[in-house]
């Protein structure tokens, strides 16, 4: 009787003019000690050689697959193209300028199985240049939908979910598209398990969304009112928690 192959992880990586950082992000996937993955790199209409570089790497490693968008459509559309093409049991995300540590997938999958979790996330570093880590962001051990409404505790580069259990969840073309998606994922799953281990690294740049707190507050408010259609009073309550949590992070 042949052994059952471990579950495959489909890694969704949108890339737009990412020549400078893509090789490092791609290498961090190839260095994973969990070998059962497919990396779906979605070239979102780049004008540099992002697509050519990815195609070259795909010839060397068949687990790497290039998806071309005929024109730039934005990160949500790019990720959705990858999600639609994903064939694995698990779906995970890594942008073309972020990094994973080598045991990210193996530790996360083991933790999900041990805790019977269909959704999980991990702690991660924030950085400008490797290996100068600026700070560490750590999620709670367990995250409910209600808790997630008070602020996004899932770093998109660390999030993973079992699409065989809850189905594929796509992103909407809105600001904070990842937050809105994780809210739906956690709502369907009933909660998410958090690993306190640092298993990824998020690149902070001058144009990073996380660097603009005012816009982030505005976009979160739109998610509460426009997309989730929450009552005004509840939205005010949640926004208060969001702002307090953001202030504590900066303290």
Protein Blocks (a to p, Z undefined) as FASTA:
>chain_A
ZZddddddddddddehkllmmmmmmmmmmmpcbfbbcdddddehiablmlmmmmmmmmmm
mkbccdddfbdebjklmmmmmmmmpcbfbdcdddfkbccdfklmmmmmmmmmmnopabdc
ddddddfbdcbdfbdcdddfbdcfklmmnocfbdfklgccdfklnopadddddehklmmm
mmmmmmmnopacddfbdfbdcdddfklmklmmklmmmmmmmmmmmmnopafklmmmmmmm
mmmmmmmmmZZ
